[in-house]
Amino acid sequence: MGTFLKPENTDLPAPPRPASGPLQRPDPMPDPNHADCRGVASVLSRVGDKWSVFVIMMLSDGPKRFNELKRMINGISQRMLTLTLRGLERDGLVTRTIFPTIPPRVDYELTDLGRGLTRPVEALGSWAKDHLVQIEAARTKFDQRNDR
């Protein structure tokens, strides 16, 4: 016996009309106090991504080649490094320079915009390193409390 989808309960009451005038729709404009949230969220998702943070940290002391970055960033796959570099390039944080040699040499380097991120990223990394023991202890305590 299969499940058959049938349109049921299609007789829905009409939405209430205002006392006078045509049916009013809610204002399609977002709250002006939150207008930048989507844009900021997309930027934070890029720069807050774990692999992006590592790439920015590795490029902070100058240009690197792809395989050099791959060796420096433990655990990143070739595909993930490619996607991360493309995303950072798209956002204007990294430049990709191709040198006409055989085989072609490609260097990745932070732009001025990307270099502006190095201090905040390094500060975040330092904070994480300084508080790692406390965070691991809190995780263990949480997990033990919720395993009961």
N, C-alpha and C positions, 0 to 999 in steps of 0.2 A: 504494500500500500504506500503510495507516494503522497507527498503533501502537495495540494493544489492551492495556488494562490488565487483568491477571488477578491475583487474589490467589495468590501463590506463597509457598513457604516459610512456611506458617502453622503448621507443627508445630514450635514453639519449645520448648526445654526449660523446665521450670518453674524459677522462681528457687529457689536453695537455701533450705531451711528451717533454722531454728536447731535446735540439738540437742534442745531441748524446748520445748513450747508452740506456739502458733499462729504463722503467718507474721508476722514483725515488719516494720512499715513504719518508714522513717526518721522521726525526730521532725519534725513539720511546722513547728515553731517555728523562726524564723530565729535565727542566732547573735545573742545579745543584744549583743555588741560591735558589730554592724552594723545594729541595729534602726532607727536613724534615717537610714540611708543613702538610702533611697528618698525620704523627705520632704525631706531636705537637697538631694538631686539635683534634685527638682522645683523647689525655690526657686531654686537656682543656675541652672537652665536658664532661668528667667524673668528673674532680675536680670542674668544673664550674656549674655542675648541682645543682639545689637548694637543693635537698634532700641530695646529697653527702656532700654539705657544712654543712648542719645541723648535719649529722651523724659525720663528722670529728670534728665539734665543741663540740658535746656531748661526744665524746670519748677522747677528749684532756686531760681530767683529770683522765683517767684510764678506765679499762675495765667495760663494762656494759652488762647486759642481754638484750635479744630481747625486752621483754615487758617493761623493764625499758626505753629503747630507744624510744619505741612507745609512752609511756606516756610523755616523755620529748619533743618529736617533735610533736607539735600541727598540726593536719591536715593530717598526713601521714597515708596511709592505710597499713594494714598488708602486702599486696602484694607488694606495692611500697617499703616498708622498706626491705622486703626480696630481691627484685631485686637490690636495692641500695647496700645492704650489700654484695650480691654476686658479683656485679660489682667491688666494692672496694676491695674485697678479691681477685678477679681475677687479678686486677691490682697491687696486692702486697701492698696495703695500709692498709688493715685490716686483722687480723688473727681471726680465729674461733676456739675456744677450747671447746671440749666436755668433760664434767666430768662424769665418770661412776657412777652416782647416780640414784635413782629412785624417781621421774622422772629424766631423764638426764638433766644436767645443761649445758647450752651453753653460753659462754662469747665471746664478740667481743671486740677486742682491736686494737689500731693503731700499725702498725709495725714501725720500725725506719724510713722507707720511708714515711709512713703516718704522723708520728710525725713531719717530716720536713715540712709538709703542714700546720701545725696549725698556725704558725705566719702569713703566707700570707692570710689564710682564715680568721683569726681574724682581720687582717688589712682591708680586704675587707668588712667584717661585720661592723667594726667600721666606715669605710668610708660611707657605705650605711646608717647607723644610723645617722651619723653627717649631711648628705646631703639629708635626706629624705624629709624635708620640701621644700627645693629648687626643688627637682625632682618632687614632687607632684604639686608644683606651675607651673613648666614648662609644665607638662602634661596637667594641666587644661587650661593653655594659648593655647597650641597647639590644644587641642580638641575644644576649643571655636572658634579658628581661622578657623579650618577645618570644623566645623559644619555649617558655613555660606553658 
